[in-house]
């Protein structure tokens, strides 16, 4: 950073530093130069701070991305494992349902035939008259 510059007032101008146009212009020019220096220094400092901030932000985003990537991978593995377990359970349950359907068919088929036979017998008796 630039160091502040002292106002160049000569000893002969101590009493009349701001009373002559020449001294006033020198003061304004000096003040503008100091202001420009400070502005340039401030701009440079802001750019350096922003670069540091941007680097930290990029680093933290990369860390967060890695963390979330690991979490998603872990979650995906758990989900695949749970789906495999559910498939096994579903296959077992469907096998049980198929077995139950066989017994239900074995019970209801003769019952249905008996009901149909009874209905046919009642109809044949009603139609004889």
N, C-alpha and C positions, 0 to 999 in steps of 0.2 A: 504494500500500500504506500501511496505517496504521503510524505509528511506535510503538515500544514505549513504554508508559506507565510512569513511575517509580512505585514503591510509595509511597503517600501516608502517610508516618509523620511525625508532628509531633515537634518536639524534646522535648516533655514525655514522649513515649512511647518514646524510645530505649532506656531501661533495661527497660521493661516491655512491649515490643512484642507478645510472645506470652504474657504472663502473665495478661492480662485477657480475658474472653470477647469484649468489644467489639472489641479489637484483633485477635483471632483471626478474628472474623467479617469485619472489614474486610479482612484479608489474604486470606481465602478468596474474598470477593466480588471483590476486585481481581484475584486470580489467575484466577478464572473469566472475568472480563471480558477479560483479556489473552488467555486461551486461546481464547475465542470470537472475538476479533479475529484472532488468528493462524489459526484454523480458517477463518474467512471469507476471509482473504487467500489461504490455501493453496487453498481451493476455487476462488476466482476465478482464481488462477494456473494451476491444473490445467485449468479450463475453457478458458482462453486457449491453453494449450499443446495441448490436445486439438483445439481449433478449427484451430490452425495445422497440426497433424498431419493432420487430416481434409482440409484444403485441399490439402496437399502430396500426400496419398494420391489424392485425386480427380484432381489434375493429372497425376500419374504414371500412373494408370489410363487417363486420356484419351490420354496420349501412347502408352502401350502398345497401346491399342485402335487408334489410328491406325496405328501401326507394323504391327500384325498385320493390319489391314485391307488395307494396302498389300501385305504379303507374300502374303495370300490372293489378292488380285487378280492379282498377278504369277504366282503358282503356277497360278491358273486359266487365265491366258493361255497359259502354257507347256504346260499339259495340253491345251488346245484345239488348239494348234499341233501337238503330238505326235500327237494323235488324228487330225488331218487328214492328217499324213504317213503314219500307219499305214493310213488308209483308201486313200490313193493306192497304197501298196505292196500292199495286199490286192487291190485291183482289178487291178493288174498281174499279181500271182501267179495270181489266178483266171483271167485271160485266158490265161496260159501253161498252166494246167491244162486249160482248155477245148480249147486247141489240141492238147495231148497226148492228151486223150480222143478227139478226132476221129481222130488217127493210130492210136490203140489200137483204136478201133472198125473203122477201115479194115483193120487187120491181122487182128484176131480174128474178125471176121464171116466172111470166106471160110474161115478155118481151122476155125471152128465148123461151117460148112456142110459142109466136107470131112469132118470127123469124123463128123457125123451121116449123111452119105452113105455113108461107109465102114461105119458101124454098120448101116445099113439094108441094104447089100449083103451083109454077113456074115450078118445075120438071114435074108435071103432065100435064101442058099445053105444055111443050116442047116435051114430049114423045107422045102426041096425033097425031101428024102429021105423 
